[in-house]
Amino acid sequence: MTTETQSTGSRQTAEATAGPGYAYVDGRYCPIDEAKMPLMDWGILRSDATYDVLKVNQLRFFRIDDHLARFRRSCDRLGFRLSETWPQVRAILGEVVARSGLETCAVYVIATRGVPPLGMSRDPRHARNRLYAMAVPMPVFVQPGEEDRALAATVGPKRRIDPSSVDPTIKNFHWQDLVQSLRDAQQQNADTTILLDMKGDVTEGPGFNVFIVENGKLLTPASGVLEGITRMTVIDIAHELNIPCAATTVTLSALRSADEIFGSSTAGGIIPLGVLDGAPVGDGRPGPLTRQMQEKLAEYQRSPRFTSSVDEVRGS
């Protein structure tokens, strides 16, 4: 095989594996398949990073200011000081969407500790913190055509990392407990999993908050969880509709006896869970309150009250 043929083959392989999307990498924009992260970045070596994921639907961001406020709090708590100003961060998110050509997408914004100078590789004080962003196709929880199906879940064998060790309100990449429990669920032919805390109470699933319906009331775990933007929106909707809703301790027995269970996430929206450890939740289908939340969330995601155009964000 000639060098030219080898080169062409490598190019074809790269083109075949590269998906649509655009990125911002520490000061420059590039197609997603050209986006690179230094191997010595503590975001890779130490999981010393925070991130957020925003939803863009038909070129409109959903609750961008709430997402960025949470991202900024996370950076502050980790002691990150970015080179970019916060108005610049907001504009960067609009720019990666505009350059991606995607009308509906997920937008990731990531801050890492960065790379400490040579000879100071164990001293985080000397690292220059770095910013990354990307717009890529939205991941799916439910395949097209299966929107009416409620997912099957398990109670995971792993316990969620204790908040005294890793603060779950700082969105982070400490996912080993979630991933190992998800693998266990998939081995049981389930779709997803819900983890308990060290005391045996409900926390969250891989990338989603948990809600249960108990005698007409909505309950969601108050602690040991990410304070999700979609979770916040569900609470807002409940208040608007005068549905009793509380962030509180949710026990395993309450989870097992719930009338309805659903997850909430940026990517999945409202995710009905119809089976838990092989037993049906209610009649095994999305319940009436779950359906109501799905419909109302879709209204919120279209409303100018909660959305901002890409051009508006890009020009800020």
LUMVEXTI-141663 format. One record per atom (N, C-alpha, C, O, CB): x, y, z. Coordinates in steps of 0.2 Angstrom, whole numbers, plus 5000, padded with zeros to 4 digits. Glycine has a CB too. Layout:
residues N
XYZ ...
This chain:
residues 316
500449945000 500050005000 500450065000 500950075004 499550005006 500350114996 500750174995 500550225001 500050215004 500650204988 501050265002 500950315007 500350355006 499950375010 501550365008 500250374999 499650414998 498950374999 498550405002 499650434990 498950304998 498450264999 498250265007 497750265009 498450194996 498850255011 498850245018 498550315021 498050315025 499450235021 498750375018 498550435020 497750445019 497350465023 498950495017 497550425013 496850425011 496450385015 495850405017 496750405003 496650325017 496350275021 496250305028 495650305031 496650215021 496750335030 496750365037 496250425037 495850435042 497350395039 496250465032 495750515031 495050495031 494550525034 495950565025 494950445027 494250415026 494050385033 493450395035 494250355021 494450355037 494250325043 494050385048 493550385052 494850285047 494450435048 494350495052 493650525050 493250545055 494950545052 493550535044 492950565042 492350525043 491750545045 492950575034 492450455043 491850415045 491750415052 491150405054 492050335043 492250425057 492050425064 491950495067 491650495072 492650395068 492050545063 491950615065 491150625065 490950615059 492350665061 490850655070 490150675070 490150745069 490650785069 489850655076 489550775068 489350845067 489450875074 489350845079 488650855064 489650935073 489750975080 490351025079 490751015074 489850935085 490451075084 490951115084 491151135091 490751125096 490751185080 491751155092 492051155099 492451225099 492651255095 492551095100 492551245106 493051295108 493551265113 493351235118 492651355111 494151265111 494651235115 495151285117 495651305113 494951175111 495051305123 495651355126 495851405122 496451425120 496251315128 495351445119 495451505115 495351505107 495451555104 496151525116 495251445105 495151435098 494551395096 494351345100 495751415094 494251405090 493651365088 493851315083 494351325079 493051405085 493551255083 493751205078 493151155077 492751145082 494451165080 493151115072 492751065071 492751015076 493351005079 492751025064 492250975078 492250935084 492850875084 493150855089 491550905085 492950855078 493450795077 494150825078 494650785078 493350765070 494250895078 494950915079 495050945086 495550965088 495050975074 494450935090 494550965097 494950915101 494850855101 493850965100 495450945104 495950905108 496050925115 495950985116 496650895105 496250885120 496350905127 497050875129 497150825127 495750875132 497450915132 498150895134 498050835139 497650835143 498550955137 498450785137 498450725142 498650745149 498450705153 498850675139 499050795150 499250815156 498750855160 498850875166 499950845156 498250875157 497650915160 497450875166 497250815165 497150935155 497350905172 497050875178 496350855177 496050815180 497150925184 496050885172 495350865170 495350795168 494850755169 495050905165 495850765165 495950695163 496250655168 496050605170 496350695156 496850685171 497250645176 496950635182 496950585186 497950675176 496550685185 496250685192 495550695192 495250705197 496650745196 495150695186 494450715186 494350785190 493850795193 494050665189 494850825189 494850895192 494450945188 494850985184 495550915195 493850945187 493450975182 492750985184 492550955189 493550945175 492451035181 491651035182 491451055175 491751075170 491451095187 490751035174 490451055167 489751065168 489451055173 490650985163 489451085163 488751085162 488451075155 488851075151 488451165164 487851055155 487551035148 486951075147 486451065151 487450955148 486851105142 486351145140 485951115134 486251085130 486451215139 485351125134 484951105128 484751165123 484551215125 484251075130 484851155117 484651205112 484151165107 484251115105 485251225107 483551195107 483051165102 482851215098 482551275099 482451145107 482851205091 482651255086 483051315087 482751375086 481951255086 483651315088 484151375089 483951415095 484051475094 484051415082 483651385100 483451425106 483751385112 483551325113 482751435107 484151415116 484451395122 483851385128 483451435128 485051435125 483851335132 483351335137 483751345144 484151315146 483051265138 483451405147 483751425154 484451425154 484751405159 483451375159 484751465149 485451465149 485751505155 486251485157 485651505142 485451555157 485651595163 485651555169 486151555173 485251655164 485251505170 485251465176 485751415175 486151395180 484551425176 485851385169 486451345168 487151375170 487551345173 486451315161 487251435167 487851465168 487951495175 488551495178 487851525163 487351505179 487451525186 487751465190 488151475194 486751555189 487451405188 487651345192 488351335190 488751315194 487251285190 488551335184 489251325181 489751375185 490251355187 489351335174 489551435185 489951485189 490051465196 490651475199 489651555188 489551445200 489551425207 490051365207 490451365212 488851405209 490051325203 490451265203 491151285202 491651255206 490251215197 491351325197 491951355196 492251385202 492851375205 492051395190 491851425206 492051465212 492151415217 492651425221 491451515214 491751365218 491851315223 492551275222 492851255227 491351265224 492751265216 493351225215 493951275214 494551255214 493251195208 493851335215 494351385215 494651395208 495251415207 494951365219 494251385203 494451395196 494351475194 493851505196 494051355191 494851495190 494851565188 494951565180 495551555178 495351615192 494451575176 494551565169 494851635166 494751685169 493851545166 495151625160 495451685157 494851715154 494851785153 495951655151 494351685152 493751715149 493251745154 493251725159 493351665144 492951805152 492451835156 491851795156 491751755151 492351915155 491351805160 490751765160 490351785154 489951745151 490351775166 490251855152 489951865146 490251835140 489951815135 489951945145 490951825140 491251795134 491051715134 490951685129 492051805135 491051685140 490851615141 490151605138 490051565134 490851595148 489651655139 489051645136 489051655129 488751615125 488551705139 489451705126 489451715119 489751655116 489551635110 489851775118 490251625119 490651565116 490151505115 490151475110 491151535121 489651495120 489151445119 488751455113 488551415109 488751435125 488551515112 488151535106 488551525099 488251505094 487851605106 489151545100 489551535094 489651465092 489651445086 490251565095 489851415096 489951345094 489251315091 489351275087 490151305101 488651335094 488051315091 488051345083 487851305079 487451335095 488151405083 488151435076 488551405071 488351395065 488251515076 489151395073 489651355069 489551285067 489751255062 490351365072 489151255072 489051185071 488551165066 488551115063 488751155078 488051215064 487551205059 486951165062 486551145058 487851165053 486951145069 486451105072 485951155075 486051205078 486751065077 485251135073 484751175076 484551155083 484251195087 484151175071 484551085084 484451055090 485051015092 485350975089 483851005090 485251035098 485951005100 486051005108 485651045111 486551035097 486550975110 486750975117 487351025117 487851015113 486950905120 487451065122 488051115122 488351095129 488051105134 487851185121 488951075128 489351065134 489851125136 490151145131 489750995134 489951145142 490451195144 490851155150 490551135155 490051265146 491451155149 491851125154 492451165156 492751205152 492151055150 492551165162 493151195165 493651145169 493351105172 492951255170 494251155168 494751105171 495251145175 495351205174 495051055166 495551105179 496151135183 496751155178 497051205179 496451085188 496751115173 497251135168 497951095169 497951045172 497451215168 498451125166 499151085166 499651125171 499751185169 499451075159 499851105176 500351145180 500951145177 501151095173 500451105187 501351195178 502051205174 502451145176 502351105181 502351265177 502951125172 503451075173 503751085179 504051135181 503951075167 503851025183 504151035190 503651045195 503851045201 504651085189 503051065194 502551085199 501951045197 501351065199 502351155199 502050985195 501450935193 500950915198 500450895197 501750885189 501150925204 500750905210 500550965214 500250955219 501150855215 500551025211 500351085215 499851115211 499951155206 500951135216 499151115213 498651135209 498651215209 498351245204 497951115211 498951245213 498951315213 499251355207 499151405206 499351345220 499751315204 500051345198 499851325192 500051345186 500851325199 499251285191 498951275185 498551325182 498251365186 498451205186 498551335176 498151385172 497451355170 497451305166 498451415166 496951375173 496251345172 496051355165 496251405162 495751365177 495751305162 495551305155 494851295154 494451265158 495951245151 494651325148 493951315146 493851285140 494251295135 493551385146 493351235139 493151195133 492451205133 492051215137 493351125134 492151205126 491451205125 491351165118 491751165114 491151275125 490751135118 490551105111 489851095110 489451095115 490951035111 489651105104 488951085102 488951025098 489251015093 488651145098 488550975101 488550905097 487850885097 487350915101 489050855101 487650835093 486950805093 486750785100 487150765104 486850745088 486150795102 485850785108 485850705109 485550675105 485150815109 486150685115 486050605116 485350595118 484950635120 486550585122 485150535117 484450515118 484350455124 484750415124 484150485112 483850465128 483650415133 483250365130 483250305131 483350445139 482750385125 482250345122 482350345115 482350405112 481550365125 482350295111 482450285104 481850315101 481250305103 482550215102 481850345095 481350365091 480750315090 480950255088 481550395084 480150335091 479650285091 479450245097 478950215098 479850225086 479850255102 479750225109 479650275114 479650265120 480350185111 479350335112 479250395117 478750375122 478750405127 479050455113 478250325120 477750305125 477950255130 477550235134 477150285121 478550225129 478750175133 479050195139 479450245139 479250125129 478850165145 479250185151 479850135152 479750075151 478750175157 480350165154 480950125155 480950085161 480650095166 481550175155 481350035160 481549985166 482150005170 482650015167 481549915164 482050005176 482650025180 482849975186 482349935188 482550095184 483449975189 483549935194 483849985200 483950045199 484149885193 483849955206 484149995211 484849965211 485049915212 483849975219 485350015210 486049995209 486349965214 486249975220 486350055206 486849925213 487249885218 487749935221 487949915227 487549825215 487949985218 488450035221 488050085225 487550105223 488850065215 488350115230 488150175233 488450235230 489050235228 488250165241 488050285230 488250355227 488850375232 488750375238 487650405227 489350415228 489850445232 489550485237 489150525236 490350475227 489850485243 489550525249 489750595248 490250615245 489850505255 489250645249 489350715248 489950745252 490250795250 488750755249 490150715257 490750735261 491350725257 491850755259 490750705268 491350675252 491950665248 491950705242 492450735240 491950595247 491350705238 491250735232 490650775232 490150735232 491350685226 490650835232 490050875232 489650865226 489850885220 490150955233 489050835226 488650825220 488350885217 488050885211 488050775222 488250935221 488051005218 488451035213 488351075209 487851045223 489151015213 489651035208 489550975203 489850925204 490351045211 489350995197 489250945192 489950915190 490350955188 488850975185 490050855190 490750825190 490750765186 490250735184 490950815197 491350735184 491450675181 491550615185 491850565182 492050685176 491450615191 491550555196 490950515195 490450515199 491550585203 490950475190 490450425187 490550355188 490150315186 490250445180 491050335192 491150265192 490650225195 490450165193 491850245195 490350255201 489750215204 489150215200 488850165199 489550255211 489050265196 488450265191 488550225185 488150185184 488350335189 489150225183 489350175177 489250105179 489050065175 489950195174 489650085184 489650015186 488849995188 488749935186 490050005192 488450035191 487750015192 487350015186 486949965185 487450065197 487550055181 487250055174 487349985171 486949955168 487350115170 488049965171 488249905168 487849845171 487649795167 488949895168 487749845178 487449795181 486649795179 486449735178 487449805189 486349855178 485649855176 485649825169 485149785167 485449925176 486049845164 486049815157 486149745157 485849715153 486549855153 486549715162 486549645162 485949605164 485849545163 487149625167 485449645167 484849625169 484249645164 483649635166 484649645176 484549665159 484049685153 483649745155 483049755153 483649635151 483849785160 483549855162 483849905158 484449905155 483549865169 483549965157 483750025154 484250065158 484750095155 483250065151 484150075164 484450125168 484450095175 484250045177 484150195167 484750145180 484750125187 484650185191 484750245189 485450095188 484550175198 484450225203 484950205209 484850145211 483750235205 485350255211 485750235216 485550265223 485150315224 486450265215 485750225228 485550245235 486150275238 486750265236 485350185239 486050315244 486650345247 486850295253 486650235253 486450415251 487350315257 487650275262 487150245267 487250195270 488250305265 486650285268 486150275273 485550225270 485150205273 485850335276 485550215263 485050175260 484450215257 483950185255 484850125265 484550285257 484050325254 484150335246 484750335244 483950385258 483650355243 483750365236 484150435234 484050485238 483050375232 484550425229 484950485227 484750505220 484250545218 485650485227 485050475215 484950495208 485150435203 485450385205 485350565206 485050445197 485250405192 485850425187 486050485188 484650375187 486050395183 486650415178 486350475174 486050455168 486850355174 486450535176 486250595172 485550615173 485350655169 486350575165 485250595178 484550615179 484350615187 484650575191 484050575175 483950665188 483650665195 483050625195 482750605190 483450745197 482850605201 482250555202 481650595206 481750635210 482550495206 481050585203 480450605206 480050545207 480050495203 480150655202 479650545213 479150495214 478450525215 478450585217 479350445220 477950495213 477250515215 476950475220 476950415219 476850515208 476750505225 476550465231 475850505233 475850555236 477050465237 475250475232 474650495234 474550565231 474350615235 474550495242 474750575225 474650645222 475150695223 475150755221 473950665224 475650675227 476150725229 476850705225 476950645224 476350725237 477250755223 477850745220 478450745225 478450795229 477950795214 478850705225 479450705230 480050685226 480050645222 479350645236 480550725228 481250715225 481750715230 481650755235 481350765219 482250685230 482850685235 483050755236 483250785231 483350635233 483150775242 483450845244 484150845244 484450895243 483150865250 484550795245 485250795246 485550735243 485250685241 485450795254 486250745242 486650695239 486550695231 486650645228 486450625241 486250745228 486050745221 486350815218 486450865221 485350735220 486350815211 486450875208 485850915208 485250885207 486750855200 485850975209 485251015208 485151035201 485251085199 485351085213 484750985198 484750995190 484251045188 483851065192 484450925188 484451075182 484051135180 483351105178 482851135179 484351165174 483251045175 482651015173 482250995180 481651005180 482650955169 482650975185 482350965192 481951025194 481451025196 482850935197 482351085194 482151145196 481451165192 481051195195 482651205195 481451155185 480951165181 480351125183 479751155183 481051155174 480451065185 479851015187 479551045193 478951055194 480050945188 479951075198 479751105204 479351165203 478851175206 480351115209 479551205198 479251265196 478551245193 478051285194 479651305191 478551195189 477851175186 477451155191 476851175191 478051125180 477651115196 477251095201 476851145205 476351145206 477651045206 477351195206 477051255210 476551295206 476051315208 477651305212 476651305199 476151335195 475551295194 474951325194 476451335188 475551235194 474951185194 474651175201 474151135201 475051125190 474951195206 474651185213 474751105214 474251085218 473951205214 475251075212 475351005214 475851005220 476351035219 475650965208 475650975225 476150975231 476750945229 476750885226 475750925237 477350975231 477950955228 478450965234 478451025237 478150985222 478950915236 479450935241 480050895239 480050845237 479150905248 480650935241 481250905241 481350875248 481450915252 481850955238 481450815248 481450785255 481850715255 482150695249 480750775258 481950685260 482150615260 481750565257 481150565259 482350585267 481950525252 481550475248 481850415250 482350395248 481550485241 481450375254 481750305256 481650255251 481250265246 481350285262 481950195251 481950145246 481250115246 480950105241 482450085248 480950115252 480250085253 479750135249 479250105246 480050075260 479850195250 479450245246 479550235239 479050245235 479550315248 480150225236 480250215229 479950155227 479550155221 481050215228 479950105231 479650035228 478850045228 478550005224 479849985233 478550085233 477850085233 477550145229 476950155230 477650085240 477950185226 477750245222 477250225217 477250175214 478350275219 476750275216 476250265211 476550275204 476350245199 475650315212 477050325204 477350335198 478050355199 478250385205 477050395194 478550345195 479250365195 479450395189 479350365183 479750305198 479850455189 480150475183 480750505184 480850535190 479650525179 481150515179 481850545180 481750615176 481350625172 482350505177 482150665178 482250725174 482950745172 483350735176 481950785179 483050765166 483750785164 483650825158 483150835155 484050715162 484250865157 484250905151 484150865144 483750885140 484950945151 484450815144 484450775137 483750735137 483550735131 485050725137 483550705142 482950665142 482350695143 481750665142 483050605146 482350755146 481750785148 481450755154 481750735159 481250795143 480750735154 480450695159 480450615156 480250605151 479750715160 480750575160 480950505158 480550455162 480650445168 481650485159 479950435160 479550385163 479950325165 480250295161 478850375160 479850295171 480150235173 479550185175 479250205180 480650245179 479450135172 478850095173 478950025176 478549995178 478550085166 479650005177 479849945180 480349955185 480849995183 479949895175 480349935191 480949935195 481049875198 480649835201 480749985201 481649845197 481949785199 481449725197 481349685200 482049785206 481149735191 480749685188 480049685190 479549655187 480949615190 479849735194 479149745196 478849805193 479149855193 479049745204 478249805191 477949865187 477849915192 477649905198 477249845184 477949975190 477750035194 477050065191 476950075186 478250095193 476550055196 475850065194 475650015189 475749955190 475750135190 475450035183 475249985178 475849975173 475749945168 474650005174 476450005174 477049995170 477050045164 477550045161 476949925167 476550085164 476550135159 476650205162 476650215168 475950135154 476850255157 476950325160 476250345164 475750345161 477150375155 476350365170 475750385174 475450455172 475750495168 475850385181 474850475174 474550535172 474950595174 474950645171 473850535175 475250595180 475650655182 476250665178 476450715177 475750655190 476550605177 477150605172 476950635166 477350675163 477450535172 476450615163 476250645156 476150715157 476250755152 475550605154 475750735162 475650805163 476350845163 476350905160 475250825169 476850825167 477450855167 477850855160 478150905159 477950815172 477750805156 478050805150 477750855145 478150895142 477950735146 477050865146 476750915141 476950985144 477051025139 475950905142 476950995150 477051065153 477851085152 477951135150 476951065160 478251035152 478951045151 479051065144 479451115142 479450985153 478751035139 478751045132 478551125131 478851155127 478351005128 478051145134 477851215134 478351265136 478551315133 477151225138 478651245142 479151285145 479751295140 480051345139 479451265152 479951235137 480551235132 480351275126 480851285122 480751165131 479751295125 479551335119 479451405121 479451445116 478951305115 479451415127 479151485129 479751535129 480351525131 478951485136 479651595127 480151655127 480351665134 480851695135 479851715123 479951655139 480051665146 480751625148 481151655152 479551645150 480851565145 481351525147 481851515142 482351475143 481051465150 481851535136 482251525131 482651585128 482351645128 481951485125 483151575125 483551635122 483851605115 484051555114 484151655126 483751655110 483951635103 484751625103 485151665107 483751685098 485051585099 485751575098 486051645096 486551665098 485851525092 485751685092 485951745090 486051795095 486551835096 485551775084 485551795100 485551835106 486151815110 486451865113 484851835110 486251755111 486751725116 487451745113 487851765116 486651655117 487451735106 488151745103 488351815103 488951825103 488051715095 487851865103 488051935102 488051965109 488252025109 487551965099 488051925115 488051955121 488751975123 488851995129 487651915126 
